[in-house]
Each structure stands twice: as structure tokens, then as C-alpha cells.
Amino acid sequence: MYVKLFDSELKVMDVLWKDGDSTAKHIAQVLTESVGWNVNTTYTLIKRCMKKGAIERREPHFMCHALVEKETVQAAETDELIDRVYDGFADKLFAALLQRRKLSPEQIRQLKQVVAEAEKEMQAGGREDMGD
């Protein structure tokens, strides 16, 4: 399940993704320290995430549980970025990243491995277009 989340809501979700199920109080403490938000701001954002179906509230102590996985949100956001900014072409995004970021030898090795795996999948599945 994918839920469109704004940057502020992603900060709340990030606490849950890193720390696991947490009380609203814990989330508020983390975000007060890291972002400078007051408790009411955090509680409002938690409630907004609950309305969107991203967080489930459990008792006791207003325990929050993430209903969406970080990888699901990342995949959907990446797809949206590719469609919106790069006309649906993943290779354009990939090229832009390579041109704008200095990569370590390890990062380059990992990218080569991702490309090699994609090529194997394409050959095995008979896919001709990897721009989707």
C-alpha cells in the first residue's frame, strides 16, 4: 500500500522505521531534538499520518505502528520522480545522479552489480525496455 506523504510526515515515519513501534511521546522527543518541533506539531503530524492510513494507534500509551514500509514509499516516490522530472525514463535519472554526485569506488561497484542484475533479469524475462 502506498500513501503520499509530505516531507514533515516522512520525518515522523522515519522515527518509526528506525526505532520500530514507538509512543507518540517518544516520536515527539526525537523530533524535538533533531528538528526542533514542539510536541503539538508532532502530534498533529502523527494524527495526519493516521488519517492517511500510514500509522496505526495502539493502546496503551498511544503506541504508534507504521502501516507502510519505507521501501514501498521510496519506490513510489522514485517512480513519481522519474515520471514527473525525467519523462518516465529511469536512465535519465541514473545519468543525472552519476553526473552530479561523487561516488566512492564501493558505490560504483554496487551500481555495476545492480546494472548486471537488471541485465540478467531482462535477458531471462525477455524484456526489451528497461525505461519503465
Accessible surface in RSA format (square Angstrom, percent):
REM  Atomic radii and reference values for relative SASA: ProtOr
REM  Chains: A
REM  Algorithm: Lee & Richards
REM  Probe-radius: 1.40
REM  Slices: 20
REM RES _ NUM      All-atoms   Total-Side   Main-Chain    Non-polar    All polar
REM                ABS   REL    ABS   REL    ABS   REL    ABS   REL    ABS   REL
RES MET A   1   139.36  72.2  80.90  53.5  58.45 139.2  59.01  50.2  80.34 106.4
RES TYR A   2    82.80  38.7  54.12  30.8  28.69  74.6  54.12  40.7  28.69  35.4
RES VAL A   3    15.89  10.5  12.10  11.0   3.79   9.1  15.89  13.8   0.00   0.0
RES LYS A   4    89.90  43.9  83.02  50.9   6.87  16.4  67.19  60.5  22.71  24.2
RES LEU A   5     4.06   2.3   0.15   0.1   3.91   9.8   0.15   0.1   3.91  10.5
RES PHE A   6   119.50  59.8 115.96  71.8   3.54   9.2 119.50  72.5   0.00   0.0
RES ASP A   7   112.90  79.1 107.26 106.8   5.64  13.3  33.06  77.8  79.84  79.6
RES SER A   8    33.03  27.9  29.75  39.7   3.28   7.6  22.69  48.3  10.33  14.5
RES GLU A   9     0.00   0.0   0.00   0.0   0.00   0.0   0.00   0.0   0.00   0.0
RES LEU A  10    46.27  25.8  45.00  32.2   1.26   3.2  45.36  31.9   0.91   2.4
RES LYS A  11    87.71  42.8  83.41  51.2   4.30  10.2  37.29  33.6  50.43  53.7
RES VAL A  12     0.00   0.0   0.00   0.0   0.00   0.0   0.00   0.0   0.00   0.0
RES MET A  13     0.00   0.0   0.00   0.0   0.00   0.0   0.00   0.0   0.00   0.0
RES ASP A  14    36.94  25.9  36.93  36.8   0.01   0.0  12.83  30.2  24.11  24.0
RES VAL A  15     8.82   5.8   6.31   5.7   2.51   6.0   8.72   7.6   0.10   0.3
RES LEU A  16     5.28   2.9   0.78   0.6   4.51  11.3   0.78   0.5   4.51  12.1
RES TRP A  17    57.26  23.0  23.50  11.4  33.76  79.3  28.42  15.2  28.85  46.8
RES LYS A  18   151.28  73.8 113.99  69.9  37.29  88.8  74.08  66.7  77.21  82.2
RES ASP A  19    76.79  53.8  43.49  43.3  33.30  78.7  19.26  45.3  57.53  57.4
RES GLY A  20    34.45  42.5   0.00   N/A  34.45  42.5  32.91  90.3   1.54   3.4
RES ASP A  21    71.81  50.3  46.43  46.2  25.38  60.0  18.61  43.8  53.20  53.1
RES SER A  22     8.03   6.8   3.16   4.2   4.87  11.2   5.77  12.3   2.26   3.2
RES THR A  23    34.11  24.3  32.80  33.3   1.30   3.1  26.41  35.5   7.70  11.6
RES ALA A  24     2.39   2.2   2.30   3.5   0.09   0.2   2.30   3.2   0.09   0.2
RES LYS A  25   134.75  65.7 132.98  81.6   1.77   4.2  75.77  68.2  58.98  62.8
RES HIS A  26    62.46  34.1  61.13  42.5   1.33   3.4  45.29  46.7  17.17  20.0
RES ILE A  27     0.00   0.0   0.00   0.0   0.00   0.0   0.00   0.0   0.00   0.0
RES ALA A  28     1.23   1.1   1.18   1.8   0.05   0.1   1.23   1.7   0.00   0.0
RES GLN A  29    91.65  51.3  87.23  63.8   4.42  10.5  32.30  68.7  59.36  45.0
RES VAL A  30    44.17  29.1  42.56  38.5   1.61   3.9  43.71  38.0   0.46   1.2
RES LEU A  31     5.36   3.0   5.36   3.8   0.00   0.0   5.36   3.8   0.00   0.0
RES THR A  32    61.66  43.9  54.75  55.5   6.91  16.5  53.25  71.5   8.41  12.7
RES GLU A  33   151.22  86.8 113.47  85.8  37.76  89.9  48.46  93.7 102.77  83.9
RES SER A  34    81.34  68.7  40.49  54.0  40.85  94.1  46.21  98.4  35.13  49.2
RES VAL A  35    61.01  40.1  29.28  26.5  31.72  76.4  36.28  31.5  24.73  67.1
RES GLY A  36    60.03  74.0   0.00   N/A  60.03  74.0  27.93  76.7  32.10  71.9
RES TRP A  37    43.82  17.6  39.51  19.1   4.31  10.1  24.95  13.3  18.88  30.6
RES ASN A  38    94.02  64.8  84.43  81.6   9.58  23.1  41.76 100.5  52.26  50.5
RES VAL A  39    71.41  47.0  69.77  63.2   1.64   4.0  69.77  60.6   1.64   4.5
RES ASN A  40   111.95  77.2 109.48 105.8   2.47   5.9  26.11  62.8  85.83  83.0
RES THR A  41    51.82  36.9  45.56  46.2   6.25  14.9  31.14  41.8  20.67  31.3
RES THR A  42     0.00   0.0   0.00   0.0   0.00   0.0   0.00   0.0   0.00   0.0
RES TYR A  43    71.10  33.2  70.11  39.9   0.99   2.6  51.23  38.5  19.87  24.5
RES THR A  44    75.03  53.4  71.27  72.3   3.76   9.0  47.36  63.6  27.68  41.8
RES LEU A  45     8.26   4.6   8.26   5.9   0.00   0.0   8.26   5.8   0.00   0.0
RES ILE A  46     0.24   0.1   0.24   0.2   0.00   0.0   0.24   0.2   0.00   0.0
RES LYS A  47   115.51  56.3 114.32  70.1   1.18   2.8  59.92  53.9  55.59  59.2
RES ARG A  48    99.07  41.6  95.65  48.8   3.42   8.1  30.84  42.1  68.23  41.4
RES CYS A  49     0.00   0.0   0.00   0.0   0.00   0.0   0.00   0.0   0.00   0.0
RES MET A  50    58.66  30.4  43.73  28.9  14.93  35.5  44.30  37.7  14.36  19.0
RES LYS A  51   187.69  91.6 148.16  90.9  39.53  94.1  99.51  89.6  88.18  93.9
RES LYS A  52    66.05  32.2  43.26  26.5  22.78  54.2  50.00  45.0  16.05  17.1
RES GLY A  53    22.92  28.3   0.00   N/A  22.92  28.3  22.82  62.6   0.10   0.2
RES ALA A  54     0.00   0.0   0.00   0.0   0.00   0.0   0.00   0.0   0.00   0.0
RES ILE A  55     4.17   2.4   0.00   0.0   4.17  10.1   0.00   0.0   4.17  11.3
RES GLU A  56    66.45  38.2  62.19  47.1   4.26  10.1  20.67  40.0  45.78  37.4
RES ARG A  57   112.04  47.0  88.39  45.1  23.65  56.3  18.38  25.1  93.66  56.8
RES ARG A  58   101.81  42.7  96.65  49.3   5.16  12.3  40.74  55.7  61.06  37.0
RES GLU A  59   112.08  64.3  83.45  63.1  28.63  68.2  65.25 126.2  46.82  38.2
RES PRO A  60    91.07  66.4  89.27  81.4   1.81   6.6  90.69  74.9   0.38   2.4
RES HIS A  61   139.37  76.2 117.22  81.5  22.15  56.7  85.34  88.0  54.03  62.9
RES PHE A  62    42.09  21.1  40.75  25.2   1.35   3.5  40.75  24.7   1.35   3.9
RES MET A  63    59.18  30.6  59.18  39.2   0.00   0.0  58.83  50.0   0.36   0.5
RES CYS A  64     0.00   0.0   0.00   0.0   0.00   0.0   0.00   0.0   0.00   0.0
RES HIS A  65    50.39  27.5  50.39  35.0   0.00   0.0  33.91  34.9  16.48  19.2
RES ALA A  66    23.62  21.7  12.01  18.5  11.61  26.4  12.01  16.9  11.61  30.8
RES LEU A  67    80.40  44.8  51.97  37.2  28.43  71.5  56.64  39.8  23.77  64.0
RES VAL A  68     5.56   3.7   0.04   0.0   5.51  13.3   3.76   3.3   1.80   4.9
RES GLU A  69   116.19  66.7 111.16  84.1   5.04  12.0  41.53  80.3  74.66  61.0
RES LYS A  70    70.93  34.6  69.50  42.6   1.43   3.4  33.30  30.0  37.63  40.1
RES GLU A  71   116.27  66.8 111.63  84.5   4.64  11.0  60.99 118.0  55.28  45.1
RES THR A  72    46.31  32.9  39.31  39.9   7.00  16.7  23.98  32.2  22.32  33.7
RES VAL A  73     4.76   3.1   4.76   4.3   0.00   0.0   4.76   4.1   0.00   0.0
RES GLN A  74    92.46  51.7  88.24  64.5   4.22  10.1  37.93  80.7  54.54  41.4
RES ALA A  75    57.09  52.5  47.85  73.8   9.23  21.0  56.54  79.6   0.55   1.5
RES ALA A  76    22.30  20.5  12.92  19.9   9.39  21.4  18.32  25.8   3.98  10.5
RES GLU A  77    49.80  28.6  46.16  34.9   3.64   8.7  24.46  47.3  25.34  20.7
RES THR A  78    60.05  42.7  57.21  58.0   2.84   6.8  35.08  47.1  24.97  37.7
RES ASP A  79    85.25  59.7  83.26  82.9   1.99   4.7  22.43  52.8  62.82  62.6
RES GLU A  80    59.82  34.3  54.18  41.0   5.65  13.4  30.79  59.6  29.03  23.7
RES LEU A  81    61.80  34.4  61.47  44.0   0.33   0.8  61.47  43.2   0.33   0.9
RES ILE A  82    19.91  11.3  19.91  14.8   0.00   0.0  19.91  14.3   0.00   0.0
RES ASP A  83    96.43  67.5  80.92  80.5  15.52  36.7  27.57  64.9  68.86  68.7
RES ARG A  84   162.47  68.2 128.89  65.7  33.59  80.0  71.82  98.2  90.65  54.9
RES VAL A  85    76.69  50.5  51.79  46.9  24.90  60.0  55.90  48.6  20.79  56.4
RES TYR A  86    47.11  22.0  45.78  26.0   1.33   3.5  21.63  16.3  25.49  31.4
RES ASP A  87   101.75  71.3  79.74  79.4  22.01  52.0  24.38  57.4  77.37  77.2
RES GLY A  88    23.76  29.3   0.00   N/A  23.76  29.3  14.22  39.0   9.54  21.4
RES PHE A  89    99.09  49.6  99.09  61.4   0.00   0.0  99.09  60.1   0.00   0.0
RES ALA A  90    31.06  28.6  28.80  44.5   2.25   5.1  28.98  40.8   2.08   5.5
RES ASP A  91    93.97  65.8  84.92  84.5   9.06  21.4  44.93 105.7  49.04  48.9
RES LYS A  92    94.47  46.1  87.52  53.7   6.95  16.5  63.41  57.1  31.06  33.1
RES LEU A  93    19.83  11.0  19.83  14.2   0.00   0.0  19.83  13.9   0.00   0.0
RES PHE A  94    72.81  36.4  71.80  44.5   1.01   2.6  72.70  44.1   0.11   0.3
RES ALA A  95    42.94  39.5  39.45  60.9   3.48   7.9  42.81  60.3   0.13   0.3
RES ALA A  96    12.20  11.2   9.89  15.3   2.31   5.3  11.57  16.3   0.64   1.7
RES LEU A  97    90.43  50.4  89.28  63.9   1.15   2.9  90.10  63.3   0.33   0.9
RES LEU A  98    78.42  43.7  60.22  43.1  18.20  45.8  60.45  42.5  17.97  48.4
RES GLN A  99   141.71  79.2 102.98  75.3  38.73  92.2  42.37  90.2  99.34  75.3
RES ARG A 100   173.50  72.8 141.72  72.2  31.78  75.7  66.72  91.2 106.78  64.7
RES ARG A 101   164.69  69.1 155.26  79.1   9.43  22.4  38.07  52.0 126.62  76.7
RES LYS A 102   200.07  97.6 161.42  99.0  38.65  92.0 120.45 108.4  79.62  84.8
RES LEU A 103    42.69  23.8  27.37  19.6  15.32  38.5  27.72  19.5  14.98  40.3
RES SER A 104    47.38  40.0  39.20  52.3   8.18  18.8  41.02  87.3   6.36   8.9
RES PRO A 105   115.42  84.1 106.77  97.3   8.64  31.4 110.53  91.3   4.89  30.4
RES GLU A 106    83.68  48.0  79.32  60.0   4.36  10.4  52.07 100.7  31.61  25.8
RES GLN A 107    82.27  46.0  81.30  59.4   0.96   2.3  21.49  45.7  60.77  46.1
RES ILE A 108    73.48  41.8  73.45  54.7   0.03   0.1  73.46  52.9   0.02   0.1
RES ARG A 109   122.06  51.2 118.61  60.5   3.45   8.2  70.78  96.7  51.28  31.1
RES GLN A 110    86.28  48.2  85.16  62.2   1.12   2.7  22.99  48.9  63.29  48.0
RES LEU A 111    50.21  28.0  50.09  35.8   0.12   0.3  50.21  35.3   0.00   0.0
RES LYS A 112   141.52  69.0 135.02  82.8   6.50  15.5  83.97  75.6  57.55  61.3
RES GLN A 113    88.77  49.6  82.63  60.4   6.14  14.6  30.84  65.7  57.93  43.9
RES VAL A 114    89.35  58.8  88.13  79.8   1.22   2.9  88.40  76.8   0.95   2.6
RES VAL A 115    62.09  40.9  60.79  55.0   1.29   3.1  62.09  53.9   0.00   0.0
RES ALA A 116    42.36  39.0  39.92  61.6   2.44   5.6  41.17  58.0   1.20   3.2
RES GLU A 117    82.31  47.3  81.15  61.4   1.16   2.8  29.55  57.2  52.76  43.1
RES ALA A 118    27.39  25.2  20.76  32.0   6.63  15.1  25.12  35.4   2.27   6.0
RES GLU A 119    82.29  47.2  82.29  62.3   0.00   0.0  16.04  31.0  66.25  54.1
RES LYS A 120   142.46  69.5 138.10  84.7   4.37  10.4  85.87  77.3  56.59  60.3
RES GLU A 121   119.32  68.5 110.57  83.7   8.74  20.8  41.89  81.0  77.43  63.2
RES MET A 122    50.81  26.3  49.47  32.7   1.35   3.2  45.14  38.4   5.67   7.5
RES GLN A 123   140.33  78.5 111.24  81.3  29.09  69.3  41.89  89.2  98.44  74.7
RES ALA A 124    95.29  87.6  51.25  79.1  44.04 100.2  63.47  89.4  31.83  84.3
RES GLY A 125    58.24  71.8   0.00   N/A  58.24  71.8  30.28  83.1  27.96  62.6
RES GLY A 126    55.89  68.9   0.00   N/A  55.89  68.9  34.72  95.3  21.18  47.4
RES ARG A 127   118.97  50.0 106.98  54.5  11.99  28.6  55.85  76.3  63.12  38.3
RES GLU A 128   168.75  96.9 133.98 101.4  34.77  82.8  52.03 100.6 116.72  95.3
RES ASP A 129    83.23  58.3  76.55  76.2   6.67  15.8  35.04  82.5  48.18  48.1
RES MET A 130    78.14  40.5  60.54  40.1  17.61  41.9  52.16  44.3  25.98  34.4
RES GLY A 131    13.57  16.7   0.00   N/A  13.57  16.7   9.36  25.7   4.21   9.4
RES ASP A 132   141.16  98.9  84.04  83.6  57.12 135.1  58.54 137.8  82.62  82.4
END  Absolute sums over single chains surface
CHAIN  1 A     9211.3       7706.6       1504.7       5177.4       4033.9
END  Absolute sums over all chains
TOTAL          9211.3       7706.6       1504.7       5177.4       4033.9
